[in-house]
Amino acid sequence: MLIQNLKRFFEVKAGIERIDEQIKELKEDKKSYLETLENLERELNTDDLSDVQISHGLKMSIEVAKKEAGNE
């Protein structure tokens, strides 16, 4: 009985460690995603756009994506 409980304990511990690692990776992915969005937004605001017309929808899509990523 004790051996079974110890075995189960270590299985659960390993599962928790895997989940913690996945959470860490997801947070890193989110950070990278937000940085990419910020860089794109900065490029949209600083590039010489005299010959190129950027649609309002694209700018709104970036804002919506940033808000959604921030809420997760």
Number of C-alpha atoms within 10 A of each C-alpha: 6 7 8 8 10 11 12 12 12 11 12 12 12 12 12 12 12 12 12 12 12 12 12 12 12 12 13 12 12 15 14 12 15 18 13 12 16 15 12 14 15 11 11 14 11 9 9 9 10 6 6 8 7 10 8 8 9 12 14 11 11 16 15 12 14 16 12 10 13 11 7 7
